[in-house]
Amino acid sequence: MKLFDMTKKYGQATYAYPFEPYEIVEGYRGKPSYTYEKCIGCTACANACPSNAINVKMNESKDKLVWEFNCGRCIFCGRCDEVCPTGAVVLSDQFENAVKFDKENLKERGEMDLQKCEICDRVFTTKRLIAYDLQRLRKAGWSEEYLAQKTKFMKTCPDCKREHSVEYVSNGFGVGGEK
């Protein structure tokens, strides 16, 4: 009877979950939510993830970048949310992550087309990342004529860019293009 008196005096200390909805406080770090349409394949989330819950790799035919999130490994630190430039990965308020028998239900996956270098034909980034960069440069005020000149440069891998720069400088051209 003493417990009933304490409950009456102080109120309930527990929630009636799952019979009543559980109220989530602001700033709660729940399961990361992935929006495939916003993802540009920059791999910032995979580099920042301390538990390796996010994995990015090429598929077997090496024509697509495969993004995979394993909720079973996630520690809900929020690093992926912090580093994502497009908001493709954000922490949700979802806290129910249990699955019955198939652990594959804890995984999310997305695939993106890869960009091949226009000089050496090697893959080096995603097509979405180049499109994202071009869009940002348009917003910064770059003219369409100047962007058309730089698009080929953006679709060239770092090795070919480096080789082209060495040739350019060794032929007597300076940084500004003057001889």
QUIPEKA-V104929 format. One line per field, one symbol per residue. ss: DSSP state (2 for helix, 1 for strand, 0 for the rest). burial: 1 if it has 16 or more other ideal C-beta (glycine too) atoms within 10 Angstrom, else 0. Layout:
ss: ???
burial: ???
//
This chain:
ss: 02222222220000000000000000000001110222000002222200000111110000011111110000000022222000001110000000000022221111111111000000111122222222222220000222222222220002222222222222000000000
burial: 00000000000000000000000000000111010000111111110110001111000000011011111001011111101100011010000000000000010101010111100000111111110110001000000000000000011110010000000000000000000
//
